[in-house]
Structure formats: C-alpha cells, structure tokens
Amino acid sequence: MRAETISVGELAKRTGVHVETVRYYERIGIMPKPPRTAGGHRIYDGELIRRLSFVARCRQLGFSLEEIRELLSLVDGHTFTCAGVREFTLNHVAGIRSKIADLKKLEHVLEEMAAQCHGDSVPECPIVDALRESP
C-alpha cells in the first residue's frame, strides 16, 4: 500500500501554516526539500506533515527558529533525552518569564505616562513630552 502524499496547499491547510512559510522553512533548512512530481510540484508524505506540525506547534509556543532548529537536530539525530528536552523547555520558560517581567515594567511606565495626561483637547501633551525626553 502506498503512503499518502499531499500537495503544499493541502499541507498548509492541514497544519495551519501558510504556503509561503512552508517554502521559507524549506529554504532555511527547517523543513527538508520534498520530492517533486514529474510536473515539478512538491509532494509531502506523513513524515513531512508531522515535522511541519511539530515546527508549527513550537512556533505557537514562542520558540525561535534557532531553538526549533536545535530541537530538530536532537530529534533528527536521535540524541535527545526526555531530561534534555525538559531542560531546554524550562530554559524557554525562563526566557518567557523574563519577557513578562520586562512587559510589566513597560506597562507600568506607560500607565504612569498616561496618568499625567488629562486628555484635554489642547496641543500640549505630557505623553508626547515624555517620549521626547532622552532616557
């Protein structure tokens, strides 16, 4: 029985990844270049579908392309351990927590700036003045 193969359009539809993004991933080596039909159309099998789904889910969880490349190299080389992937993931979580802290600081600064503004319909604005100041 022959394995299922699909077109890039069907792959995009099944994984929720745009066709141009699939092509980009192929250009940068995140996705291997698929075989082509005699007419030159890309065809994808179950393994490539699973790989793109993995990449798409990693992107949804905020992993960078470089981090995904690292994970894939572990998976592709069969050199990963659950402990190693856990540590990798916890490092990612630490990065997220750091970004959240930075965003909270940013939120506080912007709220303070907005609190200085009375919302009058005059051309003077404390927010614009604050933005013009050197940090």
C-alpha positions in Angstrom: 0.0 0.0 0.0 1.4 3.4 -1.0 1.8 6.1 1.7 -0.3 9.2 1.4 1.3 12.2 -0.3 -0.2 15.6 -0.5 0.5 19.0 -2.2 1.9 22.0 -0.5 -1.5 23.6 -0.5 -3.0 20.6 1.4 -0.1 20.6 3.7 -0.6 24.3 4.5 -4.3 23.6 5.1 -3.7 20.6 7.4 -1.1 22.3 9.5 -2.3 25.9 9.5 1.0 27.1 8.1 0.9 29.4 5.0 2.3 28.0 1.8 5.0 30.8 1.7 6.0 29.9 5.2 6.4 26.3 4.2 8.7 27.4 1.3 10.6 29.6 3.6 11.2 26.8 6.1 12.5 24.7 3.2 14.9 27.5 2.1 16.3 27.9 5.6 16.6 24.1 6.2 13.9 23.7 8.9 12.0 21.6 6.5 13.8 19.3 4.1 13.1 19.9 0.4 10.4 17.5 -0.6 10.4 15.2 -3.6 8.6 16.6 -6.7 6.2 15.2 -9.2 7.2 14.9 -12.9 5.5 18.3 -13.3 7.7 19.9 -10.6 5.0 20.1 -7.9 6.2 19.4 -4.3 4.7 16.4 -2.6 4.7 15.8 1.1 4.4 12.5 3.0 3.3 11.7 6.5 6.8 12.3 8.0 7.0 15.8 6.5 3.4 16.5 7.7 4.4 15.5 11.3 7.6 17.6 11.1 5.8 20.7 9.9 3.1 20.2 12.6 6.0 20.0 15.2 7.5 23.2 13.9 4.1 25.0 13.8 3.4 24.0 17.4 6.9 25.1 18.5 6.3 28.5 16.9 2.9 28.8 18.7 4.7 28.2 22.0 7.1 31.0 21.2 10.2 29.0 20.3 12.5 30.9 17.9 13.5 29.3 14.6 17.0 28.8 16.1 15.6 27.0 19.1 13.4 24.9 16.8 16.5 24.1 14.7 18.2 22.9 17.9 15.3 20.7 18.9 15.1 19.2 15.4 18.8 18.4 15.4 18.3 16.5 18.6 15.2 14.7 17.3 16.7 14.1 13.8 19.9 12.7 15.3 18.0 10.6 17.9 20.3 12.1 20.5 17.6 13.6 22.7 16.6 12.5 26.1 13.5 13.5 27.9 15.6 15.2 30.6 17.4 17.2 27.9 14.2 18.3 26.2 12.8 19.2 29.7 15.8 21.4 30.5 15.6 23.0 27.0 11.9 23.7 27.7 12.5 25.1 31.2 15.1 27.5 29.7 12.5 28.7 27.3 10.1 29.2 30.2 12.7 31.3 32.0 13.0 33.4 28.9 9.3 33.9 28.8 9.2 34.9 32.5 11.9 37.5 31.8 9.9 38.9 28.9 6.8 39.1 31.1 8.8 41.0 33.7 10.0 43.4 31.1 6.5 43.8 29.7 5.2 44.5 33.2 7.8 47.3 33.7 6.8 48.7 30.3 3.1 48.6 31.3 3.9 50.5 34.5 5.9 53.2 32.7 3.2 53.7 30.1 0.4 53.8 32.7 2.4 56.5 34.6 2.8 58.5 31.4 -1.0 58.2 30.6 -1.8 59.2 34.2 0.0 62.5 33.6 -2.3 63.3 30.6 -5.7 64.8 31.3 -7.0 64.1 27.8 -7.6 67.8 27.0 -8.1 69.0 23.5 -5.0 71.2 23.7 -1.8 70.7 21.7 0.3 70.2 24.8 0.6 66.6 25.9 2.7 65.2 28.7 2.9 61.8 27.0 4.5 63.4 23.9 6.8 65.4 26.1 7.9 62.3 28.0 8.5 60.5 24.7 10.7 63.3 23.5 12.9 63.1 26.6 16.2 61.2 26.5 16.2 58.0 28.5 
